[in-house]
């Protein structure tokens, strides 16, 4: 990390390339959201829940393949509590006999399976969750903008808000592009991405403000490069250790947090990129100047009068 701190990278010199990369990712993400839309999970669309208990813990992939082989569509299988208790989600209309159908199918290979419950999650609940979650995200972004404007200056708030929107759109776009299940755990991951990305951006912004106040030059790109290079070691160390934990969760955490981990991994990578490039470079576009942080001193009229006296 010491070598990174000593070496000076020209981040602002590459800002146009970074903007092109960001623009391409945003175009692909928005295009996918418009054309394919999101593959919404049972939390949002409604469907059937079936909980069963095995005598011994089964392989989840085997359970999923058995159900899909019999024509059940959009099957999600995960452990629920103990490893032998399985929660099956089916995106289809509720049938009173679906629980017994699932159990009979799973007993076909000789396994001991008992039905715990079978119930329907209505679409109306899904719509309500979708509306409330979307409103919650908008409120979170609005509070973030007010916080940054109060702590720094309104131009910083514009940069931070656009960087956060950039991160959220790309994460959601990846889920749309690859048709990954988008459920409430992924929505929670998006809110976590907003917090993580904002924290990184605040660290960079704080160092930029400090460097502007200490510097004797007015070359903003040079000042921004100096500030980002000073925080680079901290940014990479934080992102690296966070990614290690998330990769472990992805590989070992099971189906329950599989997509949650994917969303956070994408969000950490994109958020680190946007904190270094997008959030800082946007300050150049909104024309941040030294005067925005250090107001010009007002001349004392009494001193002016004394200087004019013979």
C-alpha positions as CSV (number, residue, x, y, z in Angstrom):
1,X,0.0,0.0,0.0
2,X,3.0,2.3,0.6
3,X,4.0,2.2,-3.1
4,X,0.4,3.2,-4.0
5,X,0.6,6.1,-1.7
6,X,3.9,7.3,-3.1
7,X,2.8,6.8,-6.8
8,X,0.6,9.5,-8.3
9,X,-2.0,8.4,-10.7
10,X,-3.6,10.8,-13.2
11,X,-7.2,9.9,-12.5
12,X,-8.6,13.2,-13.8
13,X,-6.6,12.9,-17.0
14,X,-8.5,9.6,-17.7
15,X,-11.9,11.1,-16.8
16,X,-13.2,11.2,-20.4
17,X,-12.4,7.5,-20.8
18,X,-14.2,6.8,-17.4
19,X,-17.2,8.8,-18.6
20,X,-17.4,6.7,-21.8
21,X,-17.2,3.5,-19.8
22,X,-19.9,4.8,-17.4
23,X,-22.1,5.9,-20.3
24,X,-21.9,2.5,-22.0
25,X,-22.8,0.7,-18.8
26,X,-25.7,3.0,-18.2
27,X,-27.0,2.6,-21.8
28,X,-26.8,-1.2,-21.6
29,X,-28.5,-1.2,-18.2
30,X,-31.3,1.2,-19.1
31,X,-31.8,-0.6,-22.4
32,X,-32.1,-4.0,-20.7
33,X,-34.5,-2.5,-18.1
34,X,-36.7,-1.1,-20.9
35,X,-36.6,-4.2,-23.2
36,X,-36.3,-7.2,-20.8
37,X,-37.3,-5.5,-17.5
38,X,-36.5,-7.1,-14.2
39,X,-37.1,-10.7,-13.3
40,X,-39.1,-9.9,-10.2
41,X,-39.2,-12.5,-7.5
42,X,-42.1,-13.9,-5.6
43,X,-42.0,-11.0,-3.1
44,X,-43.1,-8.6,-5.8
45,X,-45.1,-10.8,-8.2
46,X,-47.1,-13.1,-5.9
47,X,-47.1,-16.9,-6.1
48,X,-47.1,-20.1,-4.1
49,X,-45.0,-21.0,-1.1
50,X,-44.6,-24.6,-0.1
51,X,-42.6,-25.6,3.0
52,X,-41.5,-29.2,3.4
53,X,-39.4,-31.2,5.9
54,X,-37.0,-33.9,4.9
55,X,-35.8,-36.7,7.2
56,X,-32.2,-35.8,6.1
57,X,-30.9,-32.7,4.4
58,X,-31.4,-32.9,0.6
59,X,-29.3,-31.4,-2.2
60,X,-31.1,-28.2,-3.2
61,X,-30.2,-28.5,-6.9
62,X,-31.7,-32.0,-6.9
63,X,-35.0,-30.7,-5.5
64,X,-35.1,-27.8,-8.0
65,X,-34.3,-30.1,-11.0
66,X,-37.0,-32.5,-9.9
67,X,-39.7,-29.8,-9.8
68,X,-38.6,-28.1,-13.0
69,X,-38.6,-31.6,-14.7
70,X,-42.3,-31.9,-13.9
71,X,-43.3,-28.6,-15.4
72,X,-43.2,-26.2,-12.4
73,X,-41.9,-22.9,-13.6
74,X,-39.7,-20.2,-11.9
75,X,-38.8,-22.5,-9.0
76,X,-36.8,-21.1,-6.1
77,X,-35.5,-23.6,-3.5
78,X,-33.8,-22.7,-0.3
79,X,-33.3,-23.9,3.3
80,X,-35.6,-22.4,5.9
81,X,-34.2,-22.7,9.4
82,X,-32.7,-26.2,9.7
83,X,-30.9,-27.8,6.7
84,X,-33.6,-30.4,6.3
85,X,-36.5,-27.8,6.1
86,X,-36.9,-26.6,2.6
87,X,-38.9,-23.5,1.3
88,X,-40.1,-23.8,-2.3
89,X,-41.3,-20.8,-4.2
90,X,-43.4,-21.2,-7.3
91,X,-44.4,-18.2,-9.5
92,X,-47.8,-19.6,-10.4
93,X,-51.4,-19.3,-9.4
94,X,-52.3,-21.1,-6.1
95,X,-53.8,-24.6,-6.3
96,X,-55.1,-26.2,-3.0
97,X,-53.5,-29.5,-4.0
98,X,-50.1,-28.0,-5.0
99,X,-48.6,-28.9,-1.6
100,X,-49.5,-32.6,-1.9
101,X,-48.4,-32.6,-5.6
102,X,-44.9,-31.3,-4.6
103,X,-44.6,-33.8,-1.7
104,X,-45.7,-36.7,-3.8
105,X,-43.1,-35.7,-6.5
106,X,-40.3,-35.3,-4.0
107,X,-41.1,-38.7,-2.4
108,X,-40.7,-40.3,-5.8
109,X,-37.0,-41.2,-5.2
110,X,-37.7,-42.7,-1.8
111,X,-37.1,-39.7,0.3
112,X,-39.1,-39.1,3.5
113,X,-40.8,-35.8,3.0
114,X,-43.6,-34.1,5.1
115,X,-45.7,-31.1,4.1
116,X,-45.5,-28.2,6.6
117,X,-47.6,-25.6,4.8
118,X,-48.7,-24.4,1.4
119,X,-49.9,-20.9,1.0
120,X,-50.4,-18.1,-1.6
121,X,-48.7,-14.7,-1.6
122,X,-51.1,-12.4,-3.4
123,X,-50.0,-10.0,-6.2
124,X,-51.6,-7.1,-4.3
125,X,-49.0,-7.6,-1.5
126,X,-46.3,-7.6,-4.2
127,X,-47.5,-4.3,-5.7
128,X,-47.6,-2.7,-2.3
129,X,-44.0,-3.9,-1.5
130,X,-42.8,-2.6,-4.8
131,X,-44.3,0.8,-4.4
132,X,-43.1,1.2,-0.8
133,X,-39.6,0.0,-1.6
134,X,-39.3,2.3,-4.5
135,X,-40.5,5.2,-2.4
136,X,-38.0,4.3,0.3
137,X,-35.1,4.4,-2.1
138,X,-36.2,7.8,-3.4
139,X,-36.4,9.1,0.2
140,X,-32.9,7.7,0.9
141,X,-31.4,9.5,-2.1
142,X,-33.1,12.7,-1.2
143,X,-31.8,12.6,2.4
144,X,-28.3,11.8,1.0
145,X,-28.4,14.9,-1.2
146,X,-29.5,17.2,1.7
147,X,-26.8,15.7,4.0
148,X,-24.0,16.3,1.5
149,X,-25.2,19.8,0.6
150,X,-25.3,20.7,4.3
151,X,-21.9,19.1,5.1
152,X,-20.1,20.3,2.0
153,X,-21.7,22.5,-0.7
154,X,-24.5,22.0,-3.1
155,X,-22.2,21.2,-6.0
156,X,-20.9,18.3,-4.0
157,X,-24.5,17.1,-3.4
158,X,-25.1,17.1,-7.2
159,X,-22.0,15.0,-7.8
160,X,-22.8,12.5,-5.0
161,X,-26.4,12.1,-6.0
162,X,-25.6,11.5,-9.7
163,X,-22.8,9.0,-8.7
164,X,-25.3,7.1,-6.4
165,X,-27.9,7.0,-9.2
166,X,-25.2,5.7,-11.5
167,X,-24.4,2.9,-9.1
168,X,-28.0,1.8,-8.5
169,X,-28.9,1.8,-12.2
170,X,-25.9,-0.4,-13.1
171,X,-26.6,-2.9,-10.4
172,X,-30.2,-3.1,-11.3
173,X,-29.3,-3.3,-15.0
174,X,-27.0,-6.3,-14.4
175,X,-29.9,-8.1,-12.8
176,X,-32.1,-7.3,-15.7
177,X,-29.5,-8.2,-18.4
178,X,-28.9,-11.6,-16.9
179,X,-32.5,-12.1,-15.7
180,X,-31.4,-12.8,-12.1
181,X,-34.1,-13.0,-9.5
182,X,-34.8,-9.5,-8.1
183,X,-36.4,-9.9,-4.6
184,X,-36.5,-8.0,-1.3
185,X,-33.0,-9.2,-0.4
186,X,-31.6,-7.6,-3.5
187,X,-33.5,-4.4,-2.7
188,X,-31.9,-4.5,0.7
189,X,-28.5,-4.9,-1.0
190,X,-29.2,-1.8,-3.2
191,X,-29.8,0.3,0.0
192,X,-26.5,-1.1,1.4
193,X,-24.8,-0.2,-1.9
194,X,-26.0,3.4,-1.5
195,X,-24.6,3.6,2.0
196,X,-21.3,2.0,0.9
197,X,-20.8,4.2,-2.1
198,X,-21.8,7.3,-0.2
199,X,-19.2,6.5,2.5
200,X,-16.4,6.2,-0.1
201,X,-17.6,9.4,-1.9
202,X,-17.7,11.3,1.4
203,X,-14.1,10.3,2.2
204,X,-12.9,11.5,-1.3
205,X,-14.9,14.7,-1.0
206,X,-13.6,15.4,2.4
207,X,-10.0,15.1,1.2
208,X,-10.8,17.2,-1.9
209,X,-12.2,20.0,0.3
210,X,-9.2,19.8,2.6
211,X,-6.7,19.9,-0.3
212,X,-8.4,22.8,-2.0
213,X,-8.2,24.9,1.3
214,X,-4.5,24.0,1.8
215,X,-3.4,24.3,-1.9
216,X,-2.0,27.5,-3.3
217,X,-3.0,26.6,-6.9
218,X,-6.3,26.9,-8.7
219,X,-5.8,23.9,-11.0
220,X,-8.8,21.7,-9.9
221,X,-7.8,18.5,-11.8
222,X,-4.4,18.6,-10.1
223,X,-5.9,19.1,-6.7
224,X,-8.4,16.3,-7.3
225,X,-5.7,13.9,-8.4
226,X,-3.7,14.7,-5.2
227,X,-6.7,14.2,-3.0
228,X,-7.8,10.9,-4.6
229,X,-4.2,9.5,-4.5
230,X,-4.1,10.3,-0.8
231,X,-7.3,8.2,-0.2
232,X,-6.5,5.5,-2.7
233,X,-4.8,3.1,-0.3
234,X,-7.7,3.3,2.1
235,X,-10.3,2.9,-0.7
236,X,-8.6,-0.2,-2.1
237,X,-8.1,-1.8,1.3
238,X,-11.8,-1.2,2.3
239,X,-13.1,-2.5,-1.0
240,X,-10.8,-5.5,-1.1
241,X,-11.6,-6.7,2.4
242,X,-15.3,-6.2,1.8
243,X,-15.2,-8.2,-1.5
244,X,-13.4,-11.1,0.3
245,X,-16.3,-11.3,2.8
246,X,-18.9,-11.0,0.0
247,X,-17.3,-13.7,-2.1
248,X,-17.3,-16.0,0.9
249,X,-21.0,-15.3,1.4
250,X,-21.7,-16.0,-2.2
251,X,-19.9,-19.3,-2.2
252,X,-20.9,-20.5,1.3
253,X,-24.0,-18.6,2.3
254,X,-26.6,-20.7,0.4
255,X,-29.5,-19.8,-1.8
256,X,-31.1,-17.4,0.8
257,X,-28.4,-14.7,0.3
258,X,-27.1,-15.8,-3.1
259,X,-28.5,-12.8,-5.1
260,X,-28.0,-10.5,-2.1
261,X,-24.2,-11.3,-2.3
262,X,-24.1,-10.8,-6.1
263,X,-25.8,-7.4,-5.8
264,X,-23.4,-6.3,-3.2
265,X,-20.3,-7.5,-5.1
266,X,-21.4,-5.6,-8.2
267,X,-22.3,-2.5,-6.1
268,X,-18.9,-2.5,-4.3
269,X,-16.9,-2.7,-7.6
270,X,-19.1,-0.1,-9.3
271,X,-19.2,2.1,-6.2
272,X,-15.4,2.1,-5.9
273,X,-15.1,3.1,-9.5
274,X,-17.7,5.9,-9.2
275,X,-16.1,7.3,-6.0
276,X,-12.7,7.6,-7.7
277,X,-13.8,8.7,-11.1
278,X,-17.5,9.7,-11.5
279,X,-18.1,11.6,-8.2
280,X,-14.9,13.6,-8.3
281,X,-15.0,14.2,-12.1
282,X,-18.5,15.5,-11.9
283,X,-17.2,18.4,-9.7
284,X,-15.3,19.6,-12.7
285,X,-18.4,19.5,-14.8
286,X,-20.4,21.6,-12.3
287,X,-17.3,24.0,-12.2
288,X,-16.4,23.7,-8.5
289,X,-14.0,26.6,-7.7
290,X,-11.9,27.6,-4.7
291,X,-14.4,30.5,-4.1
292,X,-17.2,27.9,-3.5
293,X,-15.4,26.7,-0.4
294,X,-13.3,29.8,0.6
295,X,-15.4,32.9,0.2
296,X,-13.5,36.1,-0.8
297,X,-12.7,38.4,2.2
298,X,-14.8,41.5,2.3
299,X,-12.8,44.7,2.4
300,X,-13.3,46.8,5.6
301,X,-14.7,50.2,4.5
302,X,-13.1,51.9,7.5
303,X,-9.6,50.6,6.4
304,X,-10.3,51.8,2.9
305,X,-11.1,55.3,4.2
306,X,-7.9,55.4,6.3
307,X,-5.9,54.5,3.2
308,X,-7.4,57.3,1.2
309,X,-6.5,60.0,3.9
310,X,-3.4,62.1,3.0
